[in-house]
């Protein structure tokens, strides 16, 4: 597909549809090619489940962090003494 600079603004819906069809769009300025719009190779992936995220359960084996409230109290202990 080819379009002019003005056509970018007025035909954006058609340009996006062409890109969805994996067509390359040439942008012309005074009849000369100024830009080339290429469809993204990255396709939409399936959303990742939170349970599959690498950070979920990263401290599961750490026994010190089993009781979160006690762990936070221990972290804040030195700061709170000065108050």
N, C-alpha and C positions, 0 to 999 in steps of 0.2 A: 504494500500500500504506500502511496505517496501523499503528502499533504504539505501545505505551505505553513509559514509561521502563523498567519492569521487563521488557517484551518485548524491549528492546534487548539485554539480557543473555541472555535465554533463547532468543531467536529470531535470533541474529546470523547464523547460516548462511543462513536464509531471507531475511534483509534483504540480505545480500551477493549472493545469487542474484538478488533483485529489482533491485538496482543494476546487475548484469551485464546484465540484460534492458532496461536504460535506463529503469527505472521510478523515479519519485520516491517517497521514503518520508517520510510525515508522522509526527513523534514527538509523542504527546499526553501531557499531564500534567494529571490531573483533568479529562479531556475537552476540554481546550483545547490548540490547537497551540502547541508550544514550540520546535520545530525542524523543519527541512526538510532531508532528506538528498537531495542531487542527484548523479546519476552524473557522474563526471569526464568531461569532454569529451576529454581527452587519451587517445588510444588507444595501446596498446603499439606502439612503432615497431620496425622491424627493427634489430637491433644494428649499430652502426657498426663497420666493419672498421678495424683499426689503421692500415692503409695510407692510409685516407681521412681520418684525423684531421688537422686543420689544422697541428698542431705537428710532425708527422712530416716531416722534410726541410726544416725552416724555415731551416736554415743550410747547405743543400746547395750554394749558390753561393759561400759564404764559404770561400775557399782557405786562410785562416789556421787554420781548424778542421778541416782534412782529417786531420791527424795529431793525434788526441785527446791522446795522452800528451805530446807536445811542447807542446801548447796549455796543458794543466794545469800542466806544469812552469813554463812562462812565467808563469802566473797566480800560482803559489806562490813564485816566485823571490825577490821582495822580502821575504816573510815568513820564508823559510828562511835568509836571510843573517844575521838577528839571532840565530839559535840558536847 
